[in-house]
């Protein structure tokens, strides 16, 4: 098993267009989740809900969904940095996750 915490999101990977070939995107599901948990402080239930939401939104391919999941988590991290630093896990509150996913879609003008 690889050391999940040592895998980092590389800006160079995005710029070179090699994001789809990036090591962390191709990890088995549990290892990818553990990497996300370490980097973004989310629990398995929130991760599964985000993954399911993007699937139902129409993003069927796993690797594409993972790219959207990471973009969404960065969106959350940037917009709520102060609050998240103080907590063990990301918290959205009642209905907050769906509302935040919809905001993300609207900001990036994703079309279903």
Secondary structure as UniProt FT lines:
FT   HELIX           4..6
FT   HELIX           11..15
FT   TURN            16..17
FT   HELIX           19..21
FT   HELIX           24..26
FT   HELIX           29..40
FT   HELIX           44..57
FT   HELIX           62..79
FT   HELIX           81..85
FT   TURN            94..95
FT   HELIX           96..107
FT   TURN            108..109
//
